[in-house]
Amino acid sequence: MPKDGIGESVKRREDQRFLTGAGNYTDDINRPNQTYVYFLRSPSAHGRIRSLDIAAASAAPGVVKIFTGDDMAAAGLGGLPCGWEITSTDGSKMAEPPHPILAQGKVRHVGDPIVAVVAETREQAKDAAEMVAVDIEELSAAVDMSAALQGAPFVHDELESNLCYDWSLGDKDATEAAFAGAARVVSIEIVNNRLVANPMEPRSAIGEYEAATDQHTLYTTSQNPHVIRLLMGAFVLSIPEHKLRVVAPDVGGGFGSKIFHYAEEAFVTWASKQIKRPIKWTSDRSEAFVSDAQGRDHVTKAELALDADAKFLGLRVDTMANMGAYLSTFAPAVPTWLYATLLAGQYQTPAIHARVRAVFTNTVAVDAYRGAGRPEATYLLERIVEQAARETGLSPFEIRRRNFIQKEQFPYPTPVAVEYDIGDYEATLSKVEKMADVAGFPARKAEAAARGKLRGLGLSCYIEACGIAPSALVGALGARAALYEVATVRVNPTGSISVFTGTHSHGQGHETTFAQVVADRLGVPFEQVEIVHGDTDRIPFGMGTYGSRSLAVGGAALAKAVDKVIEKGKKIAAHLMEASAQDVVYEDGAFKVAGTDKSIPFGQVALTAYVPHQYPIEELEPGLEETAFYDPKNFTYPAGSYVCEVEIDPETGAVEICNFCAADDFGNIVNPMIVEGQVHGGLAQGLGQALVENCAYDETGQLVSGSFMDYAMPRADLFPTFKVDTETTACTHNPLGVKGCGEAGAIGSPPALINAALDALSPLGVKHIEMPLAPSRVWAAIAAAKPSEGAAAATMAATPTAAPTSAAEPAKSESKPGLMGRIFGRS
Amino acid sequence: MYNFEYAKPDNLETAKSLMAREGAQALAGGQSLTPTMKQRLAQPELLVDITGLPELKGVARVDGGVRIGGGVRHVEVERSAEVQAAAPALAQLAGKIGDPQVRNRGTLGGSIANNDPSACYPAAVLALDGVVSTSNGRDIAAADFFQGLYETALEEGELVTAVTFKAPMRAAWMKFPQPASRFSLVGVFVAQFADGHRVAVTGASESGVFRHGDLEAALNTGGDLDSVAVSPSGLIADLHGTPEYRANLIRVQAKRGAAAMV
């Protein structure tokens, strides 16, 4: 292995420019003769636009042109497309109302753009926007999902309903039968709170049109420039790919919110041609709160059926998922195929049925946010399993062990359509049990009690599905795009290597890890490899970065392209060494004839490829550049166990996280330091959701937490030093054996914290609490609870002990073949 | 932000004449004003930058207390030997305002002139029986100075030149931060003087900073603060807490403050 290859904690090469202020973000880019656009947005959650008067504003200083929804309609522009179609249980297609670039007729959420003012400066655009007279007839707003499903007001009048779809997954009859035969049924009703993504860099976009060549360029803060080119070019503006370049330069975080195609991008691209000048838009933070897609927002009722030995027999789930006012790009997929498919978790639950109703409300659109569906599934499952532990009097560790899928059962088809390829759940659970010193917890609890604090320990065992996914499968599930990844490895004449990846790095460190993968596989120095991403004119194609897919799918494409380079190199080397290509092997950066001392270094083969004086020119083209498309065979299934310890001040309700331990299985690891960083970030985000973050609307649809004055972001001082470690079962179906690590922390940590809080509070009779654990909410829960007859059981559950692993019989797989299994022809 | 004129006088007299102009607004540390202007929620025509006024600078021990110039920044109060000697709880209060950036810019005078209902300083001014000196030559007792949400006894164009705090025998500042803004969700300043206790509360009331007589009485008589009924009436209800929760925090923070006084 060369220095800085796979498995080395190489320092992130991109950090030099980020930390010295030398990054090149969209707002850093300025084009000659550039103008600025300001979007006048709706102050009302729901209303009818009676009139719009832009006359005075159009005459304001510096104004270039003002556009309204009527201009968009007159130009015949499409609305923003949705990239995933869900089919309801009754066979009907989801409701897919139009999503205009600028509001037409109605405004449907606070922040809905109404008028675009283009001016010489940003301030002039804002000044002029204040002169636009908008008369909006206020309508009552649909905010609460239950109420929205009951009837009017309708977000989209033509639907005469606020239901987007009513979908289900799993065998309903088998699940009913499981409940009929259950010794115990545990039930729970929970809310997964809405979140604002809040990447450090707000969104920004610059549209530029070159009349001489009829070329459009969009610079934008995107996680997936090719997807934007496809969606915007094909569905909104009718610009073919060869006339549209999308550049996503350095991007300061996305967390999912920069996957989607947004109105502002389409506007600047289109309008720059109308005014024949570049147009820049940069969101400020207040605008981001009402225009970036938000995350989560589920309300769920669930029941778990258990037999007399606390083995899970069935799980029944009924979820309402908030879509907001319009369907964002991938919104319909999040509470369905990215959610219900994960409801088996790490357990052998044989029968699962989930119903999901997606609901339109007069709020900002909701879409994928770090974890996307999987945190919601994990939170639900790990809360109800904890509840089951409490009600059965088993320790949280024991009840999970009794129900774990055993490592010899893989590949394991679940009753919710997916097939886990590999895992070892006992390994991560045992590891975290030791890391967290679970055995020492009762002593710590007693010590805390002496200080007047309530100490609790919470466990969460998560699974996620990453590296989405076989294109044929997602197509069958309603995706309107494929989900392979693309890489080009260009070996330059002197042996340096330019790598073009269709994934996008906006904090993940791909410029480092991908270079490690290439350096390792080719046996060349790390410094010799450059990673290029984020420009549709430079990269052949790609689907971008989200869902922890970049290494598992993009890295696999990279490995495949490198292997193609090696294969071609063998033919060149064979010619040079006068050997048969079949006899040439590639090792340590050199082509060798097996069993001889003949050897040619990689660089010489690279040079020969471009200077083919001595070359098999009849059989082989010159050059050394290969492109590979990699379509994954399955999702990857990272999994792990997290333990959280809290102390609660019963007088104020303040919650302190005292200890947090994470044991993850991400498969093979390229850069342990970056993985650890990803886990830390994910944990901060997940614990942020569970402890402080809360996107709240009032009953009129006004965003109450519309700034950092009221929307609490997680801060470093809220957390202890995280203890993180890994176990490894290598993914069985991608060339690198990797699974993905970007979302795990955000998926696994919220239930660990809430379970810890409930463990601390259960002696007081508190049985349920919602996220986030605002001190006022904790205090109110304590005040409302009365010490109950359940206290004995709660006390038992409050002192988890390191129970020995139960000798669970590997269950005979009674599961029906999952959808994945059917696609693969497995039974 | 709208356009505005800017002036930075170097003496109080010039500042006063500038402040007499129509649409003039004093700019001290700008930690509340600047964000408001950036959001176009304030439109001053003339910003009079008062950070260069020597008359508003300085911290000095005075008989029975400490006098702090209205232009003294939080970081200077936090680190002042005079303040630490006279009222260590006041230095601690300054050190817990906002973040280092805020403390490096924000001033005592700016804070109390703004009288945000969740600001920290008003609780100290009230609990330490402060007297606010102004550019009009007035000395205003704390009880008269704070007059509700963002309302003070200051007249148009009048600047806070200094605040004189009485040195307590013992005192404590108990800040329970609002999770998002980290302003005081409830902040309680407890101070003990020879003639009794003073308990001032910020962040909690719809009418701004106030003293809690029942808690003071209980402390003066050595009573159990847990038995004091703190009424939720008139307390703030928002995303971060009900009036009942704030009432509880007032009692708990006062109790803890009394135990923590130094």
Interface residues (C-beta under 8 A of the other chain):
Chain A: E123 K126 D127 E130 S286 E651 T652 G653 A654 V692 N694 A696 V704 S705 F708 M709 D710 Y711 A712 M713 A774 P775 S776 W779 A780
Chain B: M1 Y2 Q39 R40 F176 P179 A180 S181 L185 D238 L239 H240 G241 T242 E244 Y245 N248 L249 V252
